[in-house]
Amino acid sequence: MTFLGSSATLRHTAWVLRGNPVTAVAAAGAFILCLVAIIGPSIVPYDPIASNVANALKPPSAQHWAGTDQLGRDVFSRLVVAARLDLAIALSAVSLSFAVGAVIGAVCGYLGGRIDRYVGRFVDILMAFPLFVLAMALVAALGNRVENIVIATAIINLPFYIRFARAEVNVRRNAGWVEAARASGDSHLSVILRFLLPNVLPAMAVQVSLNLGWAILNAAGLSFIGLGVKPPTPEWGIMVAEGARFIATGKWWLVACPGLALMLTVLCFNLLGDGLRDILDPRMRT
């Protein structure tokens, strides 16, 4: 039965991708990004942090596909290595906020009452702040280490998952199959974890895809203003910040290459969300 279910899921996924070429391209782009993050650092042509002042600020060429920076470091090698760090930060932050937010939202939607009101007010307070400004404040208070960037990014993403899970569970908590589970002796916690959460997680996966792009952009933005990853660690936001000083002198590749990497990555994850909605929505399986 598991094999048959998996085969049906694969066929449905292939059908969705054939019918939506944009989603297929976005999925291919996300796959390539993950592949680059996994194997890229071991196959880059140059050491991403080794400087060579004699080759400083060289334009793109056959030897340096994306040129060199002000210290003579190969920009392409730094781009590839930075993909692992940025993707790791985004995946860690979104996974943490997804897990915590889904459980909190499901509990609030199922139980209601005072806990729902208190958590709702907390979420409203978080949403009242500009989220990037809140992330800046958290990182400034905790210190600009990678783990603190992950925590800050997870916190600013929490409201999305809490609200989504609460709304979905609140609609389903009095459904017949939930009443049957309670009547058969399942505890409230068991009903939430075994029956309600699995029904809302597929819909929340679309939000995960969107938040991955935002989390990468958020990490790069923090690095750009000096509150993220510290130099000389390769990171897209740092590369844009360092290259911005040389735009006026015509060294366009220092900003264009990391900026293009950021744009394409965020675009791929945003477009992938539409495809995930169609793949995971059982109503599409006709």
C-alpha positions in Angstrom: 0.0 0.0 0.0 2.9 2.4 0.8 4.5 1.7 -2.5 1.2 2.3 -4.3 0.6 5.5 -2.4 4.1 6.7 -3.2 3.7 5.8 -6.9 0.4 7.8 -7.0 2.1 10.8 -5.4 5.0 10.7 -7.9 2.6 10.5 -10.8 0.6 13.4 -9.5 3.7 15.4 -8.9 4.9 14.7 -12.5 1.5 15.7 -13.8 1.6 19.0 -11.9 5.1 19.8 -13.1 4.2 19.0 -16.8 1.1 21.3 -16.6 3.1 24.2 -15.0 6.5 24.7 -16.6 7.2 27.6 -14.3 6.9 25.4 -11.3 9.1 22.8 -13.0 11.8 25.4 -13.6 11.6 26.7 -10.0 11.8 23.1 -8.7 14.9 22.5 -10.9 16.4 25.8 -9.6 15.8 24.8 -6.0 17.3 21.4 -6.6 20.4 22.9 -8.2 20.8 25.3 -5.3 20.7 22.4 -2.8 23.2 20.5 -4.9 25.5 23.4 -5.1 25.2 23.9 -1.3 26.1 20.2 -0.7 28.9 19.6 -3.1 29.9 23.1 -4.3 32.5 23.9 -1.5 34.5 20.8 -2.3 34.8 21.5 -6.1 35.3 25.3 -6.3 38.4 26.2 -8.4 39.9 28.6 -5.8 40.1 29.0 -2.0 37.2 31.4 -1.2 39.1 33.3 1.5 42.6 33.3 0.1 43.6 36.8 -1.0 45.8 37.6 -3.9 46.2 41.4 -4.2 47.9 41.1 -7.6 44.6 39.9 -9.1 42.4 42.4 -7.3 39.3 43.7 -9.0 39.7 41.7 -12.2 36.6 41.5 -14.4 35.0 38.2 -15.3 37.2 36.1 -17.5 38.0 32.4 -18.4 40.1 32.1 -15.2 37.7 33.9 -12.9 34.1 33.4 -14.2 32.7 36.1 -11.9 35.8 38.2 -11.6 37.8 38.9 -8.4 37.1 41.3 -5.5 39.2 44.0 -3.9 41.4 41.4 -2.2 41.9 39.3 -5.3 39.5 36.5 -4.1 37.6 34.6 -6.7 34.0 35.8 -6.6 32.6 32.7 -8.2 34.2 30.4 -5.5 32.8 32.7 -2.8 29.3 32.6 -4.3 29.3 28.8 -4.4 30.6 28.4 -0.8 28.2 31.1 0.5 25.2 29.1 -0.9 25.7 26.5 1.8 25.8 29.0 4.7 22.8 31.0 3.5 20.7 27.9 2.8 21.7 26.3 6.1 20.6 29.4 8.0 17.3 29.6 6.1 16.5 25.9 6.5 17.3 25.9 10.2 15.3 29.0 11.0 12.3 28.0 8.9 12.3 24.4 10.3 12.4 25.7 13.9 9.7 28.3 13.4 7.6 25.7 11.5 7.8 23.0 14.2 7.2 25.4 17.1 4.6 27.6 15.4 2.6 24.6 14.1 2.3 23.0 17.5 1.5 26.3 19.3 -1.0 27.3 16.7 -2.7 23.8 16.8 -3.0 23.9 20.6 -4.5 27.3 20.5 -6.9 26.5 17.7 -8.0 23.3 19.5 -8.3 24.5 23.1 -9.3 28.1 22.5 -10.1 30.1 25.6 -7.5 32.0 27.6 -4.4 30.5 26.1 -5.7 31.3 22.7 -6.2 34.9 23.6 -2.8 35.3 25.3 -0.9 33.7 22.4 -3.0 35.8 19.9 -2.0 39.0 21.7 1.7 37.9 21.6 1.4 37.3 17.9 -0.2 40.7 17.4 2.7 42.4 19.2 5.2 40.6 17.0 3.4 41.5 13.8 3.2 45.1 14.9 6.9 45.5 14.5 8.5 45.7 11.0 9.9 42.1 10.9 13.4 43.0 9.6 13.7 45.7 12.3 12.8 43.2 14.9 15.4 40.8 13.5 18.0 43.5 13.7 17.1 44.2 17.3 17.3 40.6 18.3 20.6 40.0 16.6 22.0 43.2 18.1 20.9 42.0 21.6 22.1 38.4 21.2 25.2 39.0 19.2 25.9 38.5 15.5 26.7 34.8 15.5 25.1 32.3 13.1 23.0 30.6 15.7 21.6 34.0 16.8 20.7 34.8 13.2 18.8 31.5 13.0 17.0 32.2 16.3 16.1 35.8 15.2 14.9 34.6 11.8 12.8 31.8 13.4 11.2 34.2 15.8 10.1 36.7 13.2 8.6 33.8 11.1 6.6 32.3 14.1 3.5 34.4 13.7 2.8 33.1 10.2 2.8 29.5 11.3 0.9 30.1 14.6 -1.9 32.0 12.8 -2.1 29.5 9.9 -2.2 26.4 12.2 -4.6 28.0 14.6 -7.1 28.9 11.8 -6.9 25.5 10.2 -7.3 23.5 13.4 -10.1 25.8 14.6 -12.1 24.9 11.5 -11.5 21.1 12.0 -11.7 20.7 15.8 -15.4 19.8 15.8 -15.3 17.6 12.7 -16.9 14.2 12.9 -13.6 12.3 12.6 -12.1 14.4 15.5 -15.2 13.7 17.6 -14.8 10.0 16.8 -11.1 10.1 17.9 -12.1 11.7 21.2 -14.9 9.2 21.7 -12.5 6.3 21.2 -10.4 7.5 24.2 -7.7 9.5 22.6 -6.3 12.4 24.7 -6.4 16.0 23.5 -2.7 15.9 22.8 -3.1 12.7 20.8 -5.9 14.2 18.8 -3.8 17.3 18.0 -0.6 15.4 17.1 -2.1 12.3 15.3 -5.2 13.7 13.6 -5.3 17.5 13.3 -1.6 18.4 12.6 -1.1 15.9 9.8 -4.2 17.4 8.1 -2.9 21.0 8.2 0.8 20.4 7.5 0.5 20.0 3.7 -1.2 23.4 3.5 1.6 24.9 5.7 4.3 23.5 3.4 3.4 26.3 0.9 4.2 28.9 3.5 7.5 27.1 4.2 8.6 27.5 0.6 7.8 31.2 0.7 9.5 31.7 4.1 12.7 30.0 2.8 13.2 32.7 0.3 12.4 35.4 2.9 14.8 33.8 5.4 17.7 33.8 2.9 17.0 37.5 2.1 16.7 38.3 5.8 20.1 36.7 6.6 21.7 38.5 3.6 20.2 41.8 4.7 21.5 41.4 8.3 25.0 40.7 6.9 24.7 43.7 4.5 24.2 46.1 7.4 26.9 44.5 9.5 24.7 42.5 11.9 25.0 39.1 10.3 27.8 36.8 9.4 31.2 38.3 10.0 33.8 38.7 7.2 35.8 37.1 5.7 33.2 34.3 5.7 31.7 34.0 2.2 28.1 35.2 2.4 25.9 36.8 -0.2 24.9 39.8 1.9 28.6 40.5 2.8 29.6 40.3 -0.8 27.0 42.8 -1.8 28.0 45.2 1.0 31.7 45.0 0.1 31.1 45.4 -3.6 28.8 48.4 -3.2 31.8 50.6 -2.5 33.2 49.9 -6.0 30.0 50.5 -8.1 31.0 54.1 -8.9 34.3 52.8 -10.3 32.6 50.4 -12.7 33.3 47.2 -10.9 29.7 46.0 -11.5 30.4 42.2 -11.0 31.1 42.6 -7.3 27.4 43.5 -6.7 25.7 42.0 -9.7 26.8 38.4 -9.1 25.8 38.0 -5.5 22.7 40.1 -6.1 21.7 37.9 -9.0 22.2 34.8 -6.9 20.0 36.2 -4.2 17.3 37.2 -6.7 17.2 33.8 -8.4 17.1 31.9 -5.1 14.2 33.9 -3.7 12.3 33.7 -7.0 12.7 29.9 -7.2 11.4 29.4 -3.7 8.5 31.8 -4.2 7.4 30.1 -7.5 7.9 26.7 -5.9 5.2 27.5 -3.4 2.4 27.5 -6.1 3.5 24.1 -7.3 3.6 22.7 -3.7 0.1 23.9 -3.2 -1.1 21.9 -6.2 1.0 18.8 -5.4 0.0 18.6 -1.7 -3.7 19.6 -2.0 -5.8 16.4 -2.1 -8.5 18.2 -3.9 -6.2 18.3 -7.0 -6.0 14.5 -7.1 -8.8 13.9 -9.5 
